[in-house]
Amino acid sequence: GPRLWPKIQYIYQVFDKDFYGEYLFLDTSHNNPNSKYARKIAYRAAMAYEDDVDIDVFYNPNKPQQAVLDVTIP
C-alpha cells in the first residue's frame, strides 16, 4: 500500500547557537521511504515528539550545521 514519508525538522544547540536539521541519518541507499530502517528512525523521532522527549542529535564538530539523528550504517 501507499507509504507516508515524513519531513522531520529539529532544532539543536552547539555552544549556545541554534541550528536546524532535517536529516534522519547519513545519506545512504537506505534513505528512502521503502527502507524499513528509515521508517524505524522516522517513527522513533515522531514518538519522541509526541511524548515531548529530547532526542540525541549527532553533528559534525567541524561543521555543526551538518547533523543527523542516527549515525548507524544499516
Secondary structure, DSSP 8 states (H G I E B T S, - for coil): ---------EEEEETTEEEEE---B--STT-STT-HHHHHHHHHHHHHHHTT-----EEETTEEEEEESB----
